[in-house]
Amino acid sequence: MNYQQAWDYLDSLQFHKIKLGLEAMRSFMARVDNPEKRLNYVHVAGTNGKGSVSVTLLTILSRAGYRVGLYTSPHLSSVRERFRINDTFVSEEKFAELATRIHEVLGEEKITYFEFTTALAFLWFAEEDLDLVVLETGLGGRLDATNIVNPLVSVITNVSMDHEAYLGNTLSAVAGEKAGIIKPGVAVVSAVKEGEGLAQVQDVCREKEAPLFLYGKDFRSLVSHNGSWSWHGDASFSGAAYQGLRCSMKGEYQIGNASLALAAIELLKKKGFILSEEDIRQGLAEVRWPGRLEHFCLDRKSRARGAAAGTMGTIRYLLDGAHNPAGVDSLVQTLQEEYTFGRLLVIWGAMVDKDLQKTLPPVAELADLIFLTKPVGERSAEPELLLENVPIRIQPRCRLCPTVAEAIAEAETLATEDDLILIAGSLYLVGASRKILLGELVR
């Protein structure tokens, strides 16, 4: 298969729905000589923040001279975004080569989309001379396809409600699934709080004799008046401390994500990894994670259309993949505390299986205009369904746009230089929008 054929074949596996369980994954990896067993890992699970923690680890370790693999999901516009070594994404040629190998080994057998991409990641990383792989779970943890590894460190960012159909409809149940990545004797770093599943995580750690290090207890951060922050570890981290740190990513919650990454770094040091304070400081300042509170401006001439044609100035955009209640709460808080704008123009699209009643209204309350749209995909909610979940008094501010391109065009026509266009509700929407506005992330 060439690259396009390989991607088309992978997309065909979307028809095989999510299937939680490790039997198929273990069986396939055994047939290709278990490449995953030749690698070192940090395994990252949690409801929100997994990607931010993972890319922060990659950036800091890369800065220190290590060769690090990164596997994340979903992608924004190109499947190649899921597979990365330092700053380099998997090439089209290598993707096609490995996809062909997987296809040939499978024969008539079918695996899921995520099992396929996970297998491809293991195969590619095992071919390279890597010091570490940062491996992000796709869904849950216990039965996630990534959960066939024995990591150096495990990270559970947090626990909140999402994917209830697969993970359970209580925080306790969801926490139990996330805690499934915990391995005997392997240290765990977490920001799970009391009442959010902490008891479940603690119980599993005790059962498996896995040391647990909690944000706010064993290590903590403190934000100063000038926007910088400090990180402090207790005796478990030999009293390590860093002052005057700055995150490149906006949102105060990103300091929590960065703190988890620093705790994992300190534990990796005990495994022989060598990093200087400058590596950490500069790494934090260089982290980039597209589509997550990504703020940028584009020249209006380059985006001019309709009534806006020929006008001068810029258009401001904020792209964020918030799609569950906890993520939306963080987005709303960041909008209120860290951004100023004349009007807020919101472009919103979501998957039909998300909690629309708890995600759309909080953002709608802040919006002056709302453009409800639908990214391509069978799980995407129709704009009419989204409208039903907007409070009645706010519905007059809403406009229904059949496509993402139409929503962007209409918002840009109405936006002034002081306004902010927020695109949120789904990473699929963010990916489609980002491609229209900025082009492909991976070239």
C-alpha positions as CSV (number, residue, x, y, z in Angstrom):
1,M,0.0,0.0,0.0
2,N,1.1,3.6,-0.6
3,Y,0.4,6.2,2.0
4,Q,-3.1,7.2,0.8
5,Q,-4.1,3.5,0.5
6,A,-2.8,2.8,4.0
7,W,-4.7,5.7,5.5
8,D,-7.9,4.7,3.6
9,Y,-7.6,1.2,4.9
10,L,-7.1,2.5,8.4
11,D,-10.2,4.7,8.0
12,S,-12.2,1.6,7.0
13,L,-11.6,0.2,10.5
14,Q,-13.7,3.0,11.9
15,F,-16.6,0.8,11.2
16,H,-15.3,-1.6,13.8
17,K,-16.6,0.2,16.9
18,I,-14.6,0.7,20.1
19,K,-13.7,-2.6,21.6
20,L,-12.2,-2.5,25.1
21,G,-10.0,-5.5,25.8
22,L,-6.3,-6.6,25.5
23,E,-6.6,-10.0,24.0
24,A,-6.5,-8.9,20.3
25,M,-3.7,-6.5,21.0
26,R,-1.5,-9.0,22.8
27,S,-2.2,-11.7,20.2
28,F,-1.2,-9.4,17.3
29,M,1.9,-8.0,19.1
30,A,3.1,-11.6,19.7
31,R,2.8,-12.3,16.0
32,V,5.3,-9.5,15.3
33,D,7.7,-10.5,18.1
34,N,6.5,-8.1,20.8
35,P,8.4,-4.9,19.8
36,E,6.7,-3.1,22.7
37,K,8.8,-5.1,25.2
38,R,12.0,-3.5,23.9
39,L,11.1,0.1,24.9
40,N,11.0,2.2,28.1
41,Y,7.8,4.1,28.8
42,V,6.0,6.8,30.7
43,H,2.3,5.7,30.5
44,V,-0.2,8.6,30.8
45,A,-4.0,8.2,31.5
46,G,-6.7,10.6,32.8
47,T,-9.8,12.4,31.7
48,N,-8.2,15.8,30.7
49,G,-4.6,17.0,30.4
50,K,-3.1,13.7,29.0
51,G,-1.8,15.3,25.9
52,S,-0.5,18.4,27.6
53,V,1.5,16.3,30.2
54,S,2.7,14.0,27.4
55,V,4.0,16.8,25.1
56,T,5.6,18.6,28.1
57,L,7.5,15.4,28.9
58,L,8.6,15.1,25.3
59,T,9.7,18.7,25.0
60,I,11.8,18.7,28.2
61,L,13.4,15.4,27.6
62,S,14.2,16.3,24.0
63,R,15.7,19.5,25.2
64,A,18.0,17.4,27.4
65,G,19.2,15.5,24.4
66,Y,17.1,12.3,24.7
67,R,15.4,10.6,21.8
68,V,11.8,10.3,22.8
69,G,8.8,8.8,21.0
70,L,5.3,10.3,21.6
71,Y,2.0,8.5,20.8
72,T,-1.2,10.5,21.3
73,S,-4.8,10.6,20.0
74,P,-6.9,11.8,18.4
75,H,-5.2,13.7,15.5
76,L,-6.4,17.1,14.3
77,S,-6.2,16.6,10.5
78,S,-3.5,14.1,9.6
79,V,-3.1,10.6,11.2
80,R,0.7,11.1,11.2
81,E,0.3,13.6,14.1
82,R,-0.2,10.6,16.4
83,F,3.3,9.3,15.9
84,R,6.3,11.5,16.7
85,I,10.0,11.2,17.7
86,N,11.2,14.5,19.2
87,D,10.1,17.1,16.5
88,T,9.7,14.6,13.7
89,F,6.4,13.0,12.7
90,V,6.3,9.6,11.1
91,S,6.9,9.9,7.3
92,E,4.3,8.9,4.8
93,E,6.7,6.2,3.5
94,K,7.2,4.7,6.9
95,F,3.5,4.9,7.8
96,A,2.7,3.1,4.6
97,E,5.4,0.5,5.1
98,L,4.3,-0.4,8.6
99,A,0.6,-0.3,7.8
100,T,1.2,-2.7,5.0
101,R,3.1,-5.0,7.3
102,I,0.2,-5.0,9.9
103,H,-2.3,-5.6,7.1
104,E,-0.4,-8.6,5.8
105,V,0.1,-10.1,9.3
106,L,-3.7,-9.7,10.0
107,G,-4.8,-11.3,6.8
108,E,-8.6,-11.5,7.0
109,E,-8.6,-10.7,10.7
110,K,-9.9,-7.2,11.8
111,I,-8.7,-5.1,14.7
112,T,-10.0,-1.7,15.7
113,Y,-8.7,1.7,14.5
114,F,-7.0,2.4,17.8
115,E,-5.4,-1.1,18.0
116,F,-4.0,-0.6,14.5
117,T,-2.5,2.8,15.3
118,T,-1.1,1.6,18.6
119,A,0.5,-1.4,16.9
120,L,2.0,0.9,14.3
121,A,3.4,3.1,17.0
122,F,5.1,0.2,18.8
123,L,6.6,-1.1,15.5
124,W,8.0,2.3,14.5
125,F,9.4,3.1,17.9
126,A,11.1,-0.3,18.3
127,E,12.9,0.4,15.0
128,E,14.4,3.6,16.3
129,D,17.1,4.1,18.9
130,L,14.9,5.6,21.6
131,D,15.6,6.4,25.2
132,L,11.9,6.6,26.2
133,V,8.4,6.5,24.8
134,V,5.6,8.7,26.2
135,L,2.5,6.7,25.7
136,E,-1.0,8.2,26.0
137,T,-4.0,6.0,26.6
138,G,-6.9,6.4,24.2
139,L,-9.9,5.5,26.4
140,G,-9.8,4.6,30.1
141,G,-6.8,2.6,30.9
142,R,-7.5,-0.9,32.2
143,L,-8.6,-2.3,28.9
144,D,-7.0,0.3,26.6
145,A,-4.8,-1.1,23.8
146,T,-1.8,0.7,25.2
147,N,-2.0,-1.1,28.5
148,I,0.3,-4.0,27.5
149,V,3.4,-2.2,28.7
150,N,5.3,-2.1,31.9
151,P,6.4,1.6,32.3
152,L,9.1,3.3,34.3
153,V,6.5,5.8,35.6
154,S,2.7,6.0,35.4
155,V,0.7,9.2,35.3
156,I,-3.0,9.6,36.0
157,T,-3.8,13.3,35.4
158,N,-7.3,13.5,36.8
159,V,-10.8,11.8,36.8
160,S,-14.0,13.4,35.7
161,M,-17.0,12.2,33.7
162,D,-16.5,11.3,30.0
163,H,-17.1,8.3,27.8
164,E,-19.7,7.0,30.3
165,A,-21.0,4.4,27.9
166,Y,-17.6,2.6,28.1
167,L,-16.1,3.7,31.5
168,G,-19.1,3.8,33.8
169,N,-21.5,6.5,35.0
170,T,-19.9,7.2,38.4
171,L,-16.6,8.8,39.2
172,S,-15.6,5.7,41.2
173,A,-16.1,3.5,38.1
174,V,-14.2,5.9,35.8
175,A,-11.4,6.1,38.4
176,G,-11.2,2.3,38.5
177,E,-10.7,2.2,34.7
178,K,-8.0,4.8,34.8
179,A,-6.3,3.1,37.7
180,G,-6.0,0.0,35.5
181,I,-2.7,1.3,34.1
182,I,-1.1,1.0,37.5
183,K,1.5,-1.8,37.5
184,P,3.1,-3.6,40.5
185,G,5.9,-1.6,42.0
186,V,5.7,1.2,39.4
187,A,5.5,4.7,40.8
188,V,2.3,6.7,40.0
189,V,2.1,10.5,39.7
190,S,-1.5,11.9,39.9
191,A,-3.6,15.0,40.4
192,V,-6.7,13.0,41.3
193,K,-8.5,14.7,44.2
194,E,-10.7,13.5,47.1
195,G,-14.2,12.8,45.8
196,E,-12.9,12.4,42.2
197,G,-11.8,8.8,42.5
198,L,-8.8,9.3,44.7
199,A,-9.8,6.4,47.0
200,Q,-9.9,4.0,44.0
201,V,-6.5,5.1,42.9
202,Q,-5.1,4.7,46.4
203,D,-6.6,1.3,46.8
204,V,-5.1,0.0,43.6
205,C,-1.7,1.5,44.5
206,R,-1.8,-0.3,47.9
207,E,-2.8,-3.5,46.3
208,K,0.0,-3.4,43.7
209,E,2.6,-1.8,46.1
210,A,3.0,1.1,43.7
211,P,4.2,4.3,45.3
212,L,1.7,7.1,44.8
213,F,2.8,10.8,44.5
214,L,-0.1,13.3,44.6
215,Y,-0.2,16.9,43.4
216,G,-0.9,19.2,46.3
217,K,0.4,16.7,48.8
218,D,3.8,15.2,47.7
219,F,4.6,18.0,45.3
220,R,2.9,21.4,44.6
221,S,3.1,24.6,42.6
222,L,2.8,28.2,43.6
223,V,1.9,31.0,41.2
224,S,3.5,34.4,41.9
225,H,2.0,37.8,41.3
226,N,4.1,38.3,38.0
227,G,2.7,35.1,36.4
228,S,5.7,32.9,37.0
229,W,5.4,29.9,39.2
230,S,7.5,27.6,41.3
231,W,7.5,23.8,41.8
232,H,8.3,22.1,45.1
233,G,8.7,18.4,45.9
234,D,8.8,16.9,49.4
235,A,11.3,14.5,50.8
236,S,10.1,11.8,48.3
237,F,11.6,14.1,45.6
238,S,14.7,14.9,47.7
239,G,13.3,18.4,48.3
240,A,13.7,19.4,44.6
241,A,12.5,22.9,43.8
242,Y,12.3,25.2,40.8
243,Q,11.6,28.9,40.9
244,G,10.6,31.4,38.3
245,L,9.1,28.9,35.8
246,R,6.9,29.9,32.9
247,C,4.6,27.8,30.7
248,S,4.2,28.6,27.1
249,M,0.6,27.4,27.1
250,K,-2.2,29.6,28.5
251,G,-4.6,28.5,31.2
252,E,-3.7,28.2,34.9
253,Y,-4.7,24.6,34.8
254,Q,-1.6,24.0,32.5
255,I,0.6,24.7,35.5
256,G,-1.0,21.7,37.1
257,N,-0.3,19.6,34.0
258,A,3.3,20.9,33.9
259,S,3.7,20.0,37.6
260,L,2.7,16.4,36.9
261,A,5.3,16.3,34.1
262,L,8.0,17.7,36.5
263,A,7.1,15.1,39.1
264,A,7.5,12.4,36.4
265,I,10.8,13.9,35.4
266,E,12.1,13.8,39.0
267,L,11.2,10.1,39.1
268,L,12.9,9.5,35.8
269,K,16.1,11.0,37.2
270,K,16.1,8.2,39.8
271,K,16.0,5.8,36.8
272,G,19.2,7.3,35.4
273,F,17.9,10.2,33.2
274,I,20.0,13.3,33.5
275,L,18.3,16.7,33.1
276,S,19.5,20.1,34.1
277,E,17.4,22.9,35.6
278,E,17.9,24.8,32.4
279,D,16.5,21.9,30.4
280,I,13.4,22.0,32.5
281,R,13.1,25.8,32.4
282,Q,13.6,26.1,28.7
283,G,11.5,23.0,27.9
284,L,8.5,24.4,29.7
285,A,8.8,27.7,27.7
286,E,8.9,25.8,24.4
287,V,6.0,23.4,24.8
288,R,3.5,23.6,21.9
289,W,0.2,21.7,21.7
290,P,-1.9,22.8,18.8
291,G,-5.7,23.0,19.3
292,R,-5.5,23.4,23.0
293,L,-6.0,27.0,24.0
294,E,-4.2,27.9,20.8
295,H,-4.5,31.6,20.2
296,F,-3.4,33.3,17.0
297,C,-4.3,36.2,14.7
298,L,-4.6,36.2,10.9
299,D,-4.4,39.1,8.5
300,R,-7.9,40.0,7.4
301,K,-6.8,40.4,3.8
302,S,-5.8,36.8,3.7
303,R,-9.2,35.8,5.2
304,A,-11.3,38.5,3.4
305,R,-14.7,37.4,2.1
306,G,-18.1,38.9,1.6
307,A,-18.6,42.2,3.4
308,A,-15.2,42.0,4.9
309,A,-13.4,42.0,1.6
310,G,-10.7,44.7,1.3
311,T,-10.8,45.7,4.9
312,M,-7.6,46.0,7.0
313,G,-6.6,44.6,10.4
314,T,-6.6,41.2,11.9
315,I,-9.0,38.5,13.1
316,R,-8.3,36.9,16.5
317,Y,-8.9,33.1,17.0
318,L,-8.8,30.8,20.0
319,L,-9.0,27.1,19.3
320,D,-9.7,24.6,22.1
321,G,-10.6,21.0,22.1
322,A,-12.7,21.1,25.4
323,H,-15.5,18.6,25.0
324,N,-16.4,17.3,28.5
325,P,-17.7,19.2,31.5
326,A,-14.4,19.5,33.3
327,G,-12.6,20.7,30.1
328,V,-15.3,23.3,29.4
329,D,-15.1,24.6,33.0
330,S,-11.4,25.2,32.5
331,L,-12.0,26.9,29.2
332,V,-14.7,29.2,30.7
333,Q,-12.4,30.1,33.6
334,T,-9.5,30.9,31.3
335,L,-11.7,33.0,29.0
336,Q,-12.9,35.0,32.1
337,E,-9.5,35.4,33.7
338,E,-6.9,35.6,30.9
339,Y,-8.6,37.1,27.7
340,T,-10.1,40.4,26.9
341,F,-12.2,41.0,23.8
342,G,-15.0,43.1,22.5
343,R,-17.4,40.3,21.6
344,L,-17.0,36.6,21.8
345,L,-18.1,34.8,18.7
346,V,-18.3,31.0,19.3
347,I,-18.2,28.3,16.7
348,W,-19.3,25.1,18.3
349,G,-19.6,21.5,17.1
350,A,-19.7,18.4,19.2
351,M,-20.1,14.6,19.1
352,V,-23.6,13.4,19.7
353,D,-22.5,11.1,22.5
354,K,-21.2,14.0,24.6
355,D,-23.0,15.7,27.5
356,L,-24.4,18.6,25.5
357,Q,-26.4,19.9,28.5
358,K,-23.3,20.4,30.6
359,T,-20.8,21.6,27.9
360,L,-22.6,23.9,25.5
361,P,-24.6,26.2,27.9
362,P,-21.6,27.5,30.0
363,V,-19.9,28.7,26.9
364,A,-23.1,30.0,25.3
365,E,-23.6,32.2,28.4
366,L,-20.5,34.1,27.5
367,A,-21.1,34.3,23.8
368,D,-22.4,37.3,21.9
369,L,-23.0,35.1,18.8
370,I,-23.0,31.4,18.4
371,F,-22.4,29.5,15.2
372,L,-23.6,25.9,15.6
373,T,-22.0,23.5,13.0
374,K,-21.1,20.0,12.3
375,P,-17.6,18.5,11.6
376,V,-17.6,15.6,9.1
377,G,-18.1,12.3,10.9
378,E,-20.9,9.9,11.8
379,R,-20.7,10.8,15.5
380,S,-21.1,14.5,14.9
381,A,-24.3,16.1,16.3
382,E,-26.5,18.0,13.9
383,P,-26.7,21.8,14.5
384,E,-30.4,21.5,15.2
385,L,-29.7,19.1,18.1
386,L,-27.1,21.5,19.4
387,L,-29.6,24.3,19.4
388,E,-32.0,22.3,21.5
389,N,-29.3,22.3,24.2
390,V,-28.9,26.0,24.3
391,P,-31.0,27.9,26.9
392,I,-34.1,29.3,25.2
393,R,-33.2,32.9,26.1
394,I,-29.8,32.5,24.4
395,Q,-31.1,30.8,21.2
396,P,-31.7,34.1,19.4
397,R,-27.9,34.6,19.4
398,C,-27.5,31.3,17.5
399,R,-27.0,30.6,13.8
400,L,-27.0,27.2,12.2
401,C,-24.2,26.5,9.7
402,P,-24.3,23.2,7.8
403,T,-20.5,23.1,7.4
404,V,-17.4,24.2,9.3
405,A,-16.2,26.3,6.4
406,E,-19.6,28.2,6.4
407,A,-19.4,28.8,10.1
408,I,-15.9,30.2,9.9
409,A,-16.8,32.4,6.9
410,E,-19.9,33.9,8.7
411,A,-18.0,34.5,11.9
412,E,-15.1,36.2,10.1
413,T,-17.5,38.4,8.2
414,L,-19.0,39.7,11.4
415,A,-15.9,39.9,13.6
416,T,-14.2,43.2,14.3
417,E,-10.5,43.5,15.3
418,D,-11.5,43.6,19.0
419,D,-13.6,40.4,18.8
420,L,-12.4,36.9,19.6
421,I,-13.6,33.9,17.5
422,L,-13.6,30.8,19.8
423,I,-13.8,27.4,18.1
424,A,-14.5,24.6,20.6
425,G,-16.6,21.6,21.5
426,S,-14.7,18.9,19.8
427,L,-11.1,18.1,18.7
428,Y,-12.6,17.0,15.4
429,L,-14.1,20.5,14.9
430,V,-10.8,22.1,16.0
431,G,-8.9,19.9,13.5
432,A,-11.2,20.8,10.6
433,S,-11.1,24.5,11.5
434,R,-7.3,24.6,12.0
435,K,-6.8,23.0,8.5
436,I,-8.9,25.8,6.9
437,L,-7.2,28.6,8.8
438,L,-3.6,27.4,9.1
439,G,-3.2,24.4,6.8
440,E,-1.9,21.0,7.7
441,L,0.0,20.6,11.0
442,V,2.1,17.9,9.5
443,R,3.6,18.3,6.0
